[in-house]
Amino acid sequence: MTNKEKALALIGTFVSGDTAKAKELLAPGYIQHNLAFGTGADAFVAAVEGLAQAPVKTTVNNIRAFEDGDKVFLQTVYNFAGAGEQVGFDVFRFDEDGKIAEHWDNLADKADPNPSGHTQIDGTLEKKDVDKEETRKVVAGFVGDVLRGENPDKLTSYYDGDKYIQHNTSIADGLSGLGAALEAMAKQGISMVYNKTHMVLADGDYALACSEGTFGGVPTTYYDLFRVENGFIAEHWDVMETLADKSTWANENGKF
């Protein structure tokens, strides 16, 4: 199995309840960054067991899957035990033995289509076999210059005119749609701040940036997936998650 296949098999155990498969895929020292779950392989297996016993079956629908070095990153729709559909980004790190050693994620409730009629998961599915390092360079530059605000004057240089497909639940297509949304937030006194980017993972013409900051003054983690075309940002999907109060954390690993 490839690492991508292993990651998909692991999230599949939420549906199958196959604890033996989960144990086989996980490293003994598995590190969990989802703050709602304990760390370690045993805690993951216990979660699989718990979901298998729930009266409502869990569903898992993977939309996009990518691989970059020792990491696999996925975009998936989950419905855990009938609690409601959530769109998630997962990142799995594999150790030298090919076991899943670490996991990070961001989850948000599935929402209605945005002002341009796009959902959180629709859009381009094909991955082009292009130089991932060029994709990473564009996305890392955009995240630093624009999202972290290090060189905001470079904003327009990352777009091919107004050609930009947006899947954020509140923002319309185009650079114009992004500008209108930011202006509306500013009028409401809402600031979206990116303080630090921990990972920029790339595969073909896609890259996922994992960052932290604040939204409206509240600690928030940002997972942004971009598709790059001809050196420009062409399409964007994201999940924002409010950071839970530390008193509620089930592990001490933090989100990153």
C-alpha positions in Angstrom: 0.0 0.0 0.0 1.1 3.5 -0.7 1.0 6.0 2.2 -2.0 7.7 0.6 -3.8 4.3 0.5 -2.8 3.8 4.2 -4.2 7.1 5.2 -7.5 6.5 3.4 -7.6 3.0 5.0 -7.2 4.5 8.4 -10.1 7.0 8.1 -12.1 4.1 6.6 -11.9 2.3 10.0 -14.3 4.9 11.3 -16.9 3.2 9.1 -15.8 -0.4 9.2 -14.9 -0.5 12.9 -11.9 -2.6 12.0 -9.7 -2.0 15.0 -7.1 -4.6 13.8 -6.6 -2.6 10.7 -6.2 0.6 12.7 -3.6 -1.0 15.0 -1.7 -2.3 11.9 -1.5 1.2 10.4 -0.6 3.2 13.4 2.8 3.6 15.0 2.8 2.7 18.8 3.8 6.3 19.7 1.2 7.9 17.4 0.8 11.6 18.2 -2.6 13.2 18.0 -3.2 16.9 17.4 -7.0 16.7 17.3 -7.6 18.2 20.7 -10.9 16.2 21.2 -9.1 12.9 21.4 -6.4 11.4 23.5 -2.9 10.8 22.0 -1.5 7.4 21.2 -2.6 4.4 19.1 -4.8 3.0 21.9 -6.8 6.2 22.0 -7.4 6.1 18.3 -8.5 2.4 18.4 -10.8 3.2 21.3 -12.5 5.9 19.2 -12.9 3.4 16.3 -14.5 1.0 18.8 -16.8 3.7 20.2 -18.0 4.7 16.7 -18.7 1.1 15.8 -21.0 0.8 18.8 -22.9 4.0 18.1 -26.6 3.6 17.0 -26.0 5.7 13.9 -23.4 4.6 11.4 -20.5 7.0 10.7 -19.9 8.0 7.1 -16.6 9.0 5.5 -16.5 10.5 2.0 -13.0 11.4 0.8 -13.0 14.2 -1.9 -9.3 14.8 -2.6 -6.1 13.0 -1.5 -2.5 14.2 -1.9 1.0 13.1 -0.9 4.1 15.1 -0.1 7.2 13.3 1.2 6.4 11.7 4.5 3.0 13.4 4.7 -0.4 12.7 3.2 -3.1 15.4 3.2 -6.8 14.7 2.6 -10.0 16.6 2.1 -12.9 14.6 3.4 -16.6 14.9 4.5 -17.3 13.1 7.8 -20.5 12.4 9.7 -19.5 10.9 13.0 -22.3 8.8 14.5 -25.0 11.0 12.9 -23.7 14.2 14.6 -23.9 16.1 11.2 -21.7 16.5 8.2 -18.3 18.2 8.7 -15.7 19.1 6.1 -12.2 18.3 7.2 -8.6 18.5 6.2 -6.3 15.8 7.6 -2.5 15.7 7.6 -0.8 12.4 8.4 2.9 12.0 8.9 4.5 8.5 8.3 7.6 7.2 10.0 10.5 5.3 8.5 8.6 2.0 8.9 5.7 3.3 6.9 3.4 3.6 10.0 1.2 6.6 10.7 3.0 8.5 13.4 1.3 11.9 13.7 -2.0 13.6 12.7 -3.2 17.1 12.4 -6.6 18.3 11.3 -9.2 21.1 10.9 -12.9 20.5 10.8 -16.0 22.7 10.1 -19.7 22.1 9.7 -20.8 21.6 6.1 -22.5 24.8 5.0 -24.7 26.1 2.2 -23.2 27.2 -1.1 -21.3 30.5 -1.1 -22.4 33.7 -2.9 -21.0 32.3 -6.2 -22.8 29.0 -5.7 -19.7 26.9 -4.9 -19.6 24.5 -1.9 -16.7 23.7 0.4 -15.8 20.6 -1.6 -16.9 21.0 -5.3 -14.7 22.2 -8.1 -11.7 20.9 -9.9 -10.7 17.3 -9.0 -8.0 16.6 -11.5 -4.4 17.0 -10.2 -1.9 18.1 -12.9 1.5 16.5 -12.9 3.5 19.7 -12.5 6.5 20.7 -10.4 5.2 20.7 -6.8 8.0 22.9 -5.7 6.8 25.7 -8.0 3.3 25.3 -6.6 4.7 25.4 -3.0 6.6 28.5 -3.8 3.6 30.3 -5.1 1.4 29.3 -2.2 4.0 30.0 0.5 4.6 33.4 -1.1 0.9 34.2 -1.1 0.3 33.1 2.4 3.3 35.1 3.7 2.8 38.2 1.6 -1.0 38.4 1.7 -2.5 36.3 4.5 0.2 37.1 7.0 0.4 40.6 5.6 4.1 40.8 5.1 3.9 42.4 1.6 0.2 43.2 1.0 1.0 45.3 -2.0 1.8 42.1 -3.9 -1.8 40.9 -3.7 -2.7 41.4 -7.4 0.5 39.7 -8.6 -0.8 36.3 -7.3 -3.9 36.4 -9.5 -4.6 36.3 -13.2 -6.8 39.3 -13.3 -10.1 38.5 -11.7 -10.0 34.7 -12.5 -10.3 33.0 -9.1 -12.7 30.2 -8.0 -13.6 30.6 -4.3 -15.0 27.9 -2.1 -14.9 29.8 1.2 -18.5 29.7 2.5 -18.8 33.5 2.7 -16.8 34.9 -0.2 -17.6 35.2 -3.9 -15.4 34.4 -6.9 -12.6 36.6 -8.1 -10.2 39.0 -6.6 -13.1 41.4 -6.5 -15.1 39.0 -4.3 -12.2 38.6 -1.9 -11.8 42.4 -1.7 -15.5 42.9 -1.1 -15.5 40.3 1.7 -12.5 41.8 3.4 -14.0 45.3 3.2 -17.3 44.1 4.7 -15.4 42.4 7.6 -13.5 45.6 8.2 -16.7 47.6 8.4 -18.0 45.2 11.0 -14.7 45.4 13.0 -13.8 41.8 12.3 -10.1 41.1 11.6 -8.8 37.9 10.1 -5.2 37.5 11.3 -2.6 34.9 10.3 0.3 34.8 12.7 2.2 31.7 11.8 2.2 29.1 9.0 3.4 25.7 10.2 3.3 23.7 7.0 2.9 24.2 3.3 2.4 20.8 1.7 2.3 20.4 -2.1 1.4 17.8 -4.7 1.3 18.7 -8.3 -0.7 21.9 -8.8 -2.2 21.8 -5.3 -0.8 23.0 -2.0 -2.2 23.0 1.6 -1.1 25.7 4.0 -1.7 25.1 7.7 -1.6 28.3 9.8 -2.7 29.8 13.1 -3.9 33.2 14.1 -7.1 34.9 15.2 -10.6 35.6 13.7 -12.4 38.4 15.3 -9.9 38.3 18.1 -10.5 34.6 18.8 -7.7 32.0 18.4 -8.2 30.2 15.1 -6.5 27.6 13.0 -6.6 28.0 9.2 -6.2 25.2 6.6 -6.1 26.6 3.1 -6.0 24.4 0.0 -5.0 26.2 -3.2 -4.8 25.1 -6.8 -2.2 26.9 -8.8 -2.5 27.5 -12.6 0.2 29.1 -14.8 1.9 30.5 -11.7 -1.3 32.1 -10.3 -3.7 31.2 -7.5 -6.7 29.8 -9.4 -8.9 28.0 -6.8 -9.2 28.0 -3.0 -10.9 25.7 -0.4 -10.5 26.2 3.3 -11.5 25.2 6.8 -11.3 27.6 9.7 -11.6 26.1 13.2 -11.9 28.0 16.5 -9.2 26.8 18.9 -10.9 25.1 21.9 -10.2 26.3 25.4 -7.2 24.5 26.8 -9.3 23.3 29.8 -11.2 21.0 27.3 -8.2 19.5 25.6 -8.0 15.7 25.6 -4.2 15.8 24.9 -1.4 18.2 25.5 0.1 18.2 22.0 -1.6 21.4 20.8 -3.0 21.9 17.3 0.5 22.0 15.8 
